[in-house]
Amino acid sequence: MIDKKFWQTIADNWSKEDDGIAIPEIKKGGIELIDPSVATMDAKVDEEVDDILADLGLDDF
């Protein structure tokens, strides 16, 4: 049976200072970071999807 000492050895050898994963910096600033053209485009896409669903008779979902 694999015991706690085995898993501790695995964990000790697995951990590294630099694992190669880059974590992006998150900018905090509020609503001014939202591009208004993207928000408008999303609304247009939603309307198109709603039209397609209505054409297929699936607008009740």
N, CA, C and O atoms as a Tripos MOL2 file, in Angstrom:
@<TRIPOS>MOLECULE
protein
  244   243    61     0     0
PROTEIN
NO_CHARGES

@<TRIPOS>ATOM
      1 N           0.8370   -1.1820    0.0000 N.3       1 MET1
      2 CA          0.0000    0.0000    0.0000 C.3       1 MET1
      3 C           0.8860    1.2520    0.0000 C.2       1 MET1
      4 O           1.9090    1.2990    0.6830 O.2       1 MET1
      5 N           0.4830    2.2530   -0.7670 N.am      2 ILE2
      6 CA          1.2320    3.5070   -0.8360 C.3       2 ILE2
      7 C           0.8660    4.3490    0.3830 C.2       2 ILE2
      8 O          -0.3110    4.5630    0.6730 O.2       2 ILE2
      9 N           1.8610    4.8110    1.0730 N.am      3 ASP3
     10 CA          1.5950    5.5370    2.3170 C.3       3 ASP3
     11 C           1.8710    7.0370    2.1880 C.2       3 ASP3
     12 O           2.2440    7.5400    1.1290 O.2       3 ASP3
     13 N           1.6760    7.7040    3.2800 N.am      4 LYS4
     14 CA          1.8340    9.1630    3.3240 C.3       4 LYS4
     15 C           3.2630    9.5830    3.0000 C.2       4 LYS4
     16 O           3.4680   10.6110    2.3550 O.2       4 LYS4
     17 N           4.2480    8.8120    3.4310 N.am      5 LYS5
     18 CA          5.6590    9.1420    3.1810 C.3       5 LYS5
     19 C           5.9440    9.1290    1.6730 C.2       5 LYS5
     20 O           6.6740    9.9820    1.1690 O.2       5 LYS5
     21 N           5.3680    8.1610    0.9620 N.am      6 PHE6
     22 CA          5.5340    8.0730   -0.4850 C.3       6 PHE6
     23 C           5.0210    9.3410   -1.1650 C.2       6 PHE6
     24 O           5.7150    9.9380   -1.9890 O.2       6 PHE6
     25 N           3.7970    9.7460   -0.8120 N.am      7 TRP7
     26 CA          3.2000   10.9330   -1.4350 C.3       7 TRP7
     27 C           3.9450   12.2080   -1.0480 C.2       7 TRP7
     28 O           4.0260   13.1430   -1.8450 O.2       7 TRP7
     29 N           4.4870   12.2550    0.1670 N.am      8 GLN8
     30 CA          5.2720   13.4190    0.5780 C.3       8 GLN8
     31 C           6.5470   13.5100   -0.2580 C.2       8 GLN8
     32 O           6.9610   14.6060   -0.6360 O.2       8 GLN8
     33 N           7.1670   12.3780   -0.5460 N.am      9 THR9
     34 CA          8.3600   12.3550   -1.3920 C.3       9 THR9
     35 C           8.0310   12.8420   -2.7960 C.2       9 THR9
     36 O           8.7840   13.6260   -3.3730 O.2       9 THR9
     37 N           6.9100   12.3810   -3.3500 N.am     10 ILE10
     38 CA          6.4650   12.8260   -4.6760 C.3      10 ILE10
     39 C           6.2400   14.3410   -4.6570 C.2      10 ILE10
     40 O           6.7000   15.0450   -5.5560 O.2      10 ILE10
     41 N           5.5420   14.8420   -3.6500 N.am     11 ALA11
     42 CA          5.2400   16.2740   -3.5510 C.3      11 ALA11
     43 C           6.5220   17.0950   -3.4160 C.2      11 ALA11
     44 O           6.6390   18.1590   -4.0250 O.2      11 ALA11
     45 N           7.4640   16.6260   -2.6430 N.am     12 ASP12
     46 CA          8.7220   17.3630   -2.4560 C.3      12 ASP12
     47 C           9.5000   17.4590   -3.7650 C.2      12 ASP12
     48 O          10.1210   18.4840   -4.0460 O.2      12 ASP12
     49 N           9.4680   16.4020   -4.5600 N.am     13 ASN13
     50 CA         10.2020   16.3990   -5.8250 C.3      13 ASN13
     51 C           9.4360   17.0930   -6.9410 C.2      13 ASN13
     52 O          10.0370   17.5100   -7.9310 O.2      13 ASN13
     53 N           8.1340   17.2230   -6.8040 N.am     14 TRP14
     54 CA          7.2880   17.8340   -7.8390 C.3      14 TRP14
     55 C           7.3940   19.3570   -7.7980 C.2      14 TRP14
     56 O           7.3680   20.0170   -8.8370 O.2      14 TRP14
     57 N           7.5090   19.8920   -6.6230 N.am     15 SER15
     58 CA          7.4990   21.3350   -6.4280 C.3      15 SER15
     59 C           8.7850   21.9650   -6.9460 C.2      15 SER15
     60 O           9.8840   21.4850   -6.6700 O.2      15 SER15
     61 N           8.6270   23.0510   -7.7040 N.am     16 LYS16
     62 CA          9.7790   23.7880   -8.2270 C.3      16 LYS16
     63 C           9.5280   25.2790   -8.0390 C.2      16 LYS16
     64 O           8.3850   25.7140   -7.8990 O.2      16 LYS16
     65 N          10.5980   26.0480   -8.0360 N.am     17 GLU17
     66 CA         10.4870   27.5060   -7.9900 C.3      17 GLU17
     67 C           9.7640   28.0220   -9.2130 C.2      17 GLU17
     68 O           8.7970   28.7760   -9.1080 O.2      17 GLU17
     69 N          10.2480   27.6030  -10.3930 N.am     18 ASP18
     70 CA          9.6880   28.0690  -11.6490 C.3      18 ASP18
     71 C           9.1540   26.8650  -12.4180 C.2      18 ASP18
     72 O           9.9240   26.0610  -12.9430 O.2      18 ASP18
     73 N           7.8580   26.7500  -12.4770 N.am     19 ASP19
     74 CA          7.2680   25.6100  -13.1620 C.3      19 ASP19
     75 C           6.9450   25.9210  -14.6230 C.2      19 ASP19
     76 O           6.3810   25.0780  -15.3210 O.2      19 ASP19
     77 N           7.2960   27.1190  -15.0930 N.am     20 GLY20
     78 CA          7.0820   27.4760  -16.4880 C.3      20 GLY20
     79 C           5.7020   28.0340  -16.7790 C.2      20 GLY20
     80 O           5.3990   28.3710  -17.9230 O.2      20 GLY20
     81 N           4.8750   28.1330  -15.7730 N.am     21 ILE21
     82 CA          3.5280   28.6730  -15.9690 C.3      21 ILE21
     83 C           3.5720   30.1780  -15.7230 C.2      21 ILE21
     84 O           3.9630   30.6350  -14.6490 O.2      21 ILE21
     85 N           3.1690   30.9290  -16.7260 N.am     22 ALA22
     86 CA          3.1610   32.3870  -16.5930 C.3      22 ALA22
     87 C           1.7660   32.8530  -16.2010 C.2      22 ALA22
     88 O           0.7930   32.5670  -16.8980 O.2      22 ALA22
     89 N           1.6710   33.5540  -15.1090 N.am     23 ILE23
     90 CA          0.3890   34.0920  -14.6530 C.3      23 ILE23
     91 C           0.3180   35.5500  -15.0990 C.2      23 ILE23
     92 O           1.1520   36.3650  -14.7040 O.2      23 ILE23
     93 N          -0.6830   35.8780  -15.9260 N.am     24 PRO24
     94 CA         -0.7620   37.2590  -16.4230 C.3      24 PRO24
     95 C          -1.1260   38.2400  -15.3110 C.2      24 PRO24
     96 O          -1.8040   37.8960  -14.3420 O.2      24 PRO24
     97 N          -0.6600   39.4510  -15.4830 N.am     25 GLU25
     98 CA         -1.0050   40.5020  -14.5490 C.3      25 GLU25
     99 C          -2.4190   40.9810  -14.8520 C.2      25 GLU25
    100 O          -2.7640   41.2040  -16.0120 O.2      25 GLU25
    101 N          -3.2170   41.1360  -13.8410 N.am     26 ILE26
    102 CA         -4.5950   41.5940  -14.0220 C.3      26 ILE26
    103 C          -4.6390   43.0830  -13.7220 C.2      26 ILE26
    104 O          -4.2580   43.5310  -12.6400 O.2      26 ILE26
    105 N          -5.1090   43.8350  -14.7000 N.am     27 LYS27
    106 CA         -5.2200   45.2780  -14.5180 C.3      27 LYS27
    107 C          -6.5440   45.5840  -13.8370 C.2      27 LYS27
    108 O          -7.6000   45.0980  -14.2420 O.2      27 LYS27
    109 N          -6.4650   46.3770  -12.8280 N.am     28 LYS28
    110 CA         -7.6780   46.8010  -12.1460 C.3      28 LYS28
    111 C          -7.9040   48.2530  -12.4920 C.2      28 LYS28
    112 O          -6.9870   49.0690  -12.3880 O.2      28 LYS28
    113 N          -9.1100   48.5860  -12.9010 N.am     29 GLY29
    114 CA         -9.3420   49.9670  -13.2520 C.3      29 GLY29
    115 C         -10.8100   50.3030  -13.3280 C.2      29 GLY29
    116 O         -11.1870   51.4710  -13.2360 O.2      29 GLY29
    117 N         -11.6370   49.3020  -13.4940 N.am     30 GLY30
    118 CA        -13.0540   49.5670  -13.5200 C.3      30 GLY30
    119 C         -13.6480   49.5040  -14.9060 C.2      30 GLY30
    120 O         -13.0680   48.9280  -15.8260 O.2      30 GLY30
    121 N         -14.7960   50.0970  -15.0370 N.am     31 ILE31
    122 CA        -15.5940   49.9810  -16.2410 C.3      31 ILE31
    123 C         -14.9690   50.6610  -17.4600 C.2      31 ILE31
    124 O         -15.3110   50.3210  -18.5930 O.2      31 ILE31
    125 N         -14.0800   51.5920  -17.2520 N.am     32 GLU32
    126 CA        -13.4810   52.2740  -18.3960 C.3      32 GLU32
    127 C         -12.6120   51.3430  -19.2330 C.2      32 GLU32
    128 O         -12.2520   51.6940  -20.3570 O.2      32 GLU32
    129 N         -12.2650   50.1680  -18.7160 N.am     33 LEU33
    130 CA        -11.4780   49.1970  -19.4680 C.3      33 LEU33
    131 C         -12.3240   48.4180  -20.4840 C.2      33 LEU33
    132 O         -11.7720   47.7420  -21.3530 O.2      33 LEU33
    133 N         -13.6350   48.5040  -20.3840 N.am     34 ILE34
    134 CA        -14.5130   47.7860  -21.3050 C.3      34 ILE34
    135 C         -14.6230   48.5690  -22.6020 C.2      34 ILE34
    136 O         -14.9570   49.7540  -22.6050 O.2      34 ILE34
    137 N         -14.3390   47.8920  -23.6970 N.am     35 ASP35
    138 CA        -14.4240   48.5130  -25.0220 C.3      35 ASP35
    139 C         -15.8930   48.5550  -25.4350 C.2      35 ASP35
    140 O         -16.4990   47.4970  -25.6000 O.2      35 ASP35
    141 N         -16.4850   49.7290  -25.6070 N.am     36 PRO36
    142 CA        -17.9050   49.8220  -25.9390 C.3      36 PRO36
    143 C         -18.2660   49.1550  -27.2700 C.2      36 PRO36
    144 O         -19.3900   48.6780  -27.4280 O.2      36 PRO36
    145 N         -17.3410   49.1130  -28.2230 N.am     37 SER37
    146 CA        -17.6490   48.4840  -29.5110 C.3      37 SER37
    147 C         -17.8320   46.9810  -29.3540 C.2      37 SER37
    148 O         -18.6080   46.3710  -30.0890 O.2      37 SER37
    149 N         -17.1290   46.3820  -28.4090 N.am     38 VAL38
    150 CA        -17.2780   44.9430  -28.1710 C.3      38 VAL38
    151 C         -18.6350   44.6600  -27.5400 C.2      38 VAL38
    152 O         -19.2960   43.6860  -27.9020 O.2      38 VAL38
    153 N         -19.0530   45.4960  -26.6060 N.am     39 ALA39
    154 CA        -20.3470   45.3050  -25.9640 C.3      39 ALA39
    155 C         -21.4800   45.4190  -26.9770 C.2      39 ALA39
    156 O         -22.4490   44.6630  -26.9130 O.2      39 ALA39
    157 N         -21.3650   46.3600  -27.9100 N.am     40 THR40
    158 CA        -22.3750   46.5170  -28.9510 C.3      40 THR40
    159 C         -22.3770   45.3160  -29.8790 C.2      40 THR40
    160 O         -23.4390   44.8600  -30.3040 O.2      40 THR40
    161 N         -21.2110   44.8050  -30.1940 N.am     41 MET41
    162 CA        -21.1130   43.6470  -31.0720 C.3      41 MET41
    163 C         -21.7590   42.4250  -30.4290 C.2      41 MET41
    164 O         -22.4300   41.6490  -31.1090 O.2      41 MET41
    165 N         -21.5620   42.2510  -29.1250 N.am     42 ASP42
    166 CA        -22.1800   41.1330  -28.4180 C.3      42 ASP42
    167 C         -23.6930   41.1900  -28.5190 C.2      42 ASP42
    168 O         -24.3410   40.1600  -28.7060 O.2      42 ASP42
    169 N         -24.2620   42.3790  -28.3990 N.am     43 ALA43
    170 CA        -25.7120   42.5350  -28.4950 C.3      43 ALA43
    171 C         -26.1990   42.1470  -29.8890 C.2      43 ALA43
    172 O         -27.2450   41.5140  -30.0280 O.2      43 ALA43
    173 N         -25.4420   42.5260  -30.9260 N.am     44 LYS44
    174 CA        -25.8070   42.1750  -32.2950 C.3      44 LYS44
    175 C         -25.7700   40.6640  -32.5010 C.2      44 LYS44
    176 O         -26.6570   40.0950  -33.1380 O.2      44 LYS44
    177 N         -24.7500   40.0270  -31.9640 N.am     45 VAL45
    178 CA        -24.6350   38.5700  -32.0790 C.3      45 VAL45
    179 C         -25.8060   37.9030  -31.3600 C.2      45 VAL45
    180 O         -26.3900   36.9520  -31.8800 O.2      45 VAL45
    181 N         -26.1500   38.3910  -30.1740 N.am     46 ASP46
    182 CA        -27.2820   37.8360  -29.4360 C.3      46 ASP46
    183 C         -28.5730   37.9610  -30.2410 C.2      46 ASP46
    184 O         -29.3800   37.0320  -30.2660 O.2      46 ASP46
    185 N         -28.7700   39.0950  -30.8940 N.am     47 GLU47
    186 CA        -29.9700   39.2960  -31.7070 C.3      47 GLU47
    187 C         -29.9940   38.3220  -32.8820 C.2      47 GLU47
    188 O         -31.0460   37.7740  -33.2130 O.2      47 GLU47
    189 N         -28.8420   38.1070  -33.5110 N.am     48 GLU48
    190 CA        -28.7700   37.1760  -34.6350 C.3      48 GLU48
    191 C         -29.0760   35.7530  -34.1860 C.2      48 GLU48
    192 O         -29.7900   35.0220  -34.8730 O.2      48 GLU48
    193 N         -28.5410   35.3610  -33.0420 N.am     49 VAL49
    194 CA        -28.8080   34.0200  -32.5060 C.3      49 VAL49
    195 C         -30.2890   33.8800  -32.1840 C.2      49 VAL49
    196 O         -30.8910   32.8460  -32.4740 O.2      49 VAL49
    197 N         -30.8800   34.9080  -31.5880 N.am     50 ASP50
    198 CA        -32.3070   34.8770  -31.2790 C.3      50 ASP50
    199 C         -33.1380   34.7300  -32.5600 C.2      50 ASP50
    200 O         -34.1200   33.9880  -32.5790 O.2      50 ASP50
    201 N         -32.7470   35.4340  -33.6280 N.am     51 ASP51
    202 CA        -33.4550   35.3170  -34.9050 C.3      51 ASP51
    203 C         -33.3620   33.9060  -35.4770 C.2      51 ASP51
    204 O         -34.3490   33.3670  -35.9780 O.2      51 ASP51
    205 N         -32.1750   33.3130  -35.4020 N.am     52 ILE52
    206 CA        -31.9880   31.9500  -35.9200 C.3      52 ILE52
    207 C         -32.8320   30.9660  -35.1210 C.2      52 ILE52
    208 O         -33.4860   30.0970  -35.6970 O.2      52 ILE52
    209 N         -32.8210   31.0980  -33.8080 N.am     53 LEU53
    210 CA        -33.6240   30.2020  -32.9680 C.3      53 LEU53
    211 C         -35.1100   30.3730  -33.2530 C.2      53 LEU53
    212 O         -35.8570   29.3950  -33.2650 O.2      53 LEU53
    213 N         -35.5410   31.6010  -33.4820 N.am     54 ALA54
    214 CA        -36.9490   31.8560  -33.7940 C.3      54 ALA54
    215 C         -37.3090   31.2170  -35.1310 C.2      54 ALA54
    216 O         -38.3930   30.6490  -35.2660 O.2      54 ALA54
    217 N         -36.4230   31.2990  -36.1200 N.am     55 ASP55
    218 CA        -36.6640   30.6730  -37.4160 C.3      55 ASP55
    219 C         -36.8080   29.1570  -37.3060 C.2      55 ASP55
    220 O         -37.5600   28.5330  -38.0540 O.2      55 ASP55
    221 N         -36.0790   28.5850  -36.3640 N.am     56 LEU56
    222 CA        -36.1180   27.1320  -36.1710 C.3      56 LEU56
    223 C         -37.2440   26.7110  -35.2180 C.2      56 LEU56
    224 O         -37.4620   25.5210  -34.9930 O.2      56 LEU56
    225 N         -37.9420   27.6840  -34.6710 N.am     57 GLY57
    226 CA        -39.0230   27.3870  -33.7310 C.3      57 GLY57
    227 C         -38.5130   27.0220  -32.3490 C.2      57 GLY57
    228 O         -39.2270   26.3880  -31.5710 O.2      57 GLY57
    229 N         -37.2700   27.4210  -32.0320 N.am     58 LEU58
    230 CA        -36.6640   27.0810  -30.7530 C.3      58 LEU58
    231 C         -36.5260   28.2800  -29.8270 C.2      58 LEU58
    232 O         -35.7330   28.2450  -28.8850 O.2      58 LEU58
    233 N         -37.2810   29.3320  -30.0790 N.am     59 ASP59
    234 CA        -37.1430   30.5460  -29.2840 C.3      59 ASP59
    235 C         -37.7960   30.4520  -27.9130 C.2      59 ASP59
    236 O         -37.6710   31.3780  -27.1120 O.2      59 ASP59
    237 N         -38.4870   29.3590  -27.6260 N.am     60 ASP60
    238 CA        -39.1290   29.2020  -26.3190 C.3      60 ASP60
    239 C         -38.1440   28.7240  -25.2560 C.2      60 ASP60
    240 O         -38.4550   28.7620  -24.0650 O.2      60 ASP60
    241 N         -36.9590   28.2760  -25.6720 N.am     61 PHE61
    242 CA        -36.0040   27.7120  -24.7240 C.3      61 PHE61
    243 C         -35.2260   28.7580  -24.0300 C.2      61 PHE61
    244 O         -34.3760   28.4440  -23.1970 O.2      61 PHE61
@<TRIPOS>BOND
     1     1     2 1
     2     2     3 1
     3     3     4 2
     4     3     5 am
     5     5     6 1
     6     6     7 1
     7     7     8 2
     8     7     9 am
     9     9    10 1
    10    10    11 1
    11    11    12 2
    12    11    13 am
    13    13    14 1
    14    14    15 1
    15    15    16 2
    16    15    17 am
    17    17    18 1
    18    18    19 1
    19    19    20 2
    20    19    21 am
    21    21    22 1
    22    22    23 1
    23    23    24 2
    24    23    25 am
    25    25    26 1
    26    26    27 1
    27    27    28 2
    28    27    29 am
    29    29    30 1
    30    30    31 1
    31    31    32 2
    32    31    33 am
    33    33    34 1
    34    34    35 1
    35    35    36 2
    36    35    37 am
    37    37    38 1
    38    38    39 1
    39    39    40 2
    40    39    41 am
    41    41    42 1
    42    42    43 1
    43    43    44 2
    44    43    45 am
    45    45    46 1
    46    46    47 1
    47    47    48 2
    48    47    49 am
    49    49    50 1
    50    50    51 1
    51    51    52 2
    52    51    53 am
    53    53    54 1
    54    54    55 1
    55    55    56 2
    56    55    57 am
    57    57    58 1
    58    58    59 1
    59    59    60 2
    60    59    61 am
    61    61    62 1
    62    62    63 1
    63    63    64 2
    64    63    65 am
    65    65    66 1
    66    66    67 1
    67    67    68 2
    68    67    69 am
    69    69    70 1
    70    70    71 1
    71    71    72 2
    72    71    73 am
    73    73    74 1
    74    74    75 1
    75    75    76 2
    76    75    77 am
    77    77    78 1
    78    78    79 1
    79    79    80 2
    80    79    81 am
    81    81    82 1
    82    82    83 1
    83    83    84 2
    84    83    85 am
    85    85    86 1
    86    86    87 1
    87    87    88 2
    88    87    89 am
    89    89    90 1
    90    90    91 1
    91    91    92 2
    92    91    93 am
    93    93    94 1
    94    94    95 1
    95    95    96 2
    96    95    97 am
    97    97    98 1
    98    98    99 1
    99    99   100 2
   100    99   101 am
   101   101   102 1
   102   102   103 1
   103   103   104 2
   104   103   105 am
   105   105   106 1
   106   106   107 1
   107   107   108 2
   108   107   109 am
   109   109   110 1
   110   110   111 1
   111   111   112 2
   112   111   113 am
   113   113   114 1
   114   114   115 1
   115   115   116 2
   116   115   117 am
   117   117   118 1
   118   118   119 1
   119   119   120 2
   120   119   121 am
   121   121   122 1
   122   122   123 1
   123   123   124 2
   124   123   125 am
   125   125   126 1
   126   126   127 1
   127   127   128 2
   128   127   129 am
   129   129   130 1
   130   130   131 1
   131   131   132 2
   132   131   133 am
   133   133   134 1
   134   134   135 1
   135   135   136 2
   136   135   137 am
   137   137   138 1
   138   138   139 1
   139   139   140 2
   140   139   141 am
   141   141   142 1
   142   142   143 1
   143   143   144 2
   144   143   145 am
   145   145   146 1
   146   146   147 1
   147   147   148 2
   148   147   149 am
   149   149   150 1
   150   150   151 1
   151   151   152 2
   152   151   153 am
   153   153   154 1
   154   154   155 1
   155   155   156 2
   156   155   157 am
   157   157   158 1
   158   158   159 1
   159   159   160 2
   160   159   161 am
   161   161   162 1
   162   162   163 1
   163   163   164 2
   164   163   165 am
   165   165   166 1
   166   166   167 1
   167   167   168 2
   168   167   169 am
   169   169   170 1
   170   170   171 1
   171   171   172 2
   172   171   173 am
   173   173   174 1
   174   174   175 1
   175   175   176 2
   176   175   177 am
   177   177   178 1
   178   178   179 1
   179   179   180 2
   180   179   181 am
   181   181   182 1
   182   182   183 1
   183   183   184 2
   184   183   185 am
   185   185   186 1
   186   186   187 1
   187   187   188 2
   188   187   189 am
   189   189   190 1
   190   190   191 1
   191   191   192 2
   192   191   193 am
   193   193   194 1
   194   194   195 1
   195   195   196 2
   196   195   197 am
   197   197   198 1
   198   198   199 1
   199   199   200 2
   200   199   201 am
   201   201   202 1
   202   202   203 1
   203   203   204 2
   204   203   205 am
   205   205   206 1
   206   206   207 1
   207   207   208 2
   208   207   209 am
   209   209   210 1
   210   210   211 1
   211   211   212 2
   212   211   213 am
   213   213   214 1
   214   214   215 1
   215   215   216 2
   216   215   217 am
   217   217   218 1
   218   218   219 1
   219   219   220 2
   220   219   221 am
   221   221   222 1
   222   222   223 1
   223   223   224 2
   224   223   225 am
   225   225   226 1
   226   226   227 1
   227   227   228 2
   228   227   229 am
   229   229   230 1
   230   230   231 1
   231   231   232 2
   232   231   233 am
   233   233   234 1
   234   234   235 1
   235   235   236 2
   236   235   237 am
   237   237   238 1
   238   238   239 1
   239   239   240 2
   240   239   241 am
   241   241   242 1
   242   242   243 1
   243   243   244 2
@<TRIPOS>SUBSTRUCTURE
     1 MET1         2 RESIDUE 1 A MET
     2 ILE2         6 RESIDUE 1 A ILE
     3 ASP3        10 RESIDUE 1 A ASP
     4 LYS4        14 RESIDUE 1 A LYS
     5 LYS5        18 RESIDUE 1 A LYS
     6 PHE6        22 RESIDUE 1 A PHE
     7 TRP7        26 RESIDUE 1 A TRP
     8 GLN8        30 RESIDUE 1 A GLN
     9 THR9        34 RESIDUE 1 A THR
    10 ILE10       38 RESIDUE 1 A ILE
    11 ALA11       42 RESIDUE 1 A ALA
    12 ASP12       46 RESIDUE 1 A ASP
    13 ASN13       50 RESIDUE 1 A ASN
    14 TRP14       54 RESIDUE 1 A TRP
    15 SER15       58 RESIDUE 1 A SER
    16 LYS16       62 RESIDUE 1 A LYS
    17 GLU17       66 RESIDUE 1 A GLU
    18 ASP18       70 RESIDUE 1 A ASP
    19 ASP19       74 RESIDUE 1 A ASP
    20 GLY20       78 RESIDUE 1 A GLY
    21 ILE21       82 RESIDUE 1 A ILE
    22 ALA22       86 RESIDUE 1 A ALA
    23 ILE23       90 RESIDUE 1 A ILE
    24 PRO24       94 RESIDUE 1 A PRO
    25 GLU25       98 RESIDUE 1 A GLU
    26 ILE26      102 RESIDUE 1 A ILE
    27 LYS27      106 RESIDUE 1 A LYS
    28 LYS28      110 RESIDUE 1 A LYS
    29 GLY29      114 RESIDUE 1 A GLY
    30 GLY30      118 RESIDUE 1 A GLY
    31 ILE31      122 RESIDUE 1 A ILE
    32 GLU32      126 RESIDUE 1 A GLU
    33 LEU33      130 RESIDUE 1 A LEU
    34 ILE34      134 RESIDUE 1 A ILE
    35 ASP35      138 RESIDUE 1 A ASP
    36 PRO36      142 RESIDUE 1 A PRO
    37 SER37      146 RESIDUE 1 A SER
    38 VAL38      150 RESIDUE 1 A VAL
    39 ALA39      154 RESIDUE 1 A ALA
    40 THR40      158 RESIDUE 1 A THR
    41 MET41      162 RESIDUE 1 A MET
    42 ASP42      166 RESIDUE 1 A ASP
    43 ALA43      170 RESIDUE 1 A ALA
    44 LYS44      174 RESIDUE 1 A LYS
    45 VAL45      178 RESIDUE 1 A VAL
    46 ASP46      182 RESIDUE 1 A ASP
    47 GLU47      186 RESIDUE 1 A GLU
    48 GLU48      190 RESIDUE 1 A GLU
    49 VAL49      194 RESIDUE 1 A VAL
    50 ASP50      198 RESIDUE 1 A ASP
    51 ASP51      202 RESIDUE 1 A ASP
    52 ILE52      206 RESIDUE 1 A ILE
    53 LEU53      210 RESIDUE 1 A LEU
    54 ALA54      214 RESIDUE 1 A ALA
    55 ASP55      218 RESIDUE 1 A ASP
    56 LEU56      222 RESIDUE 1 A LEU
    57 GLY57      226 RESIDUE 1 A GLY
    58 LEU58      230 RESIDUE 1 A LEU
    59 ASP59      234 RESIDUE 1 A ASP
    60 ASP60      238 RESIDUE 1 A ASP
    61 PHE61      242 RESIDUE 1 A PHE
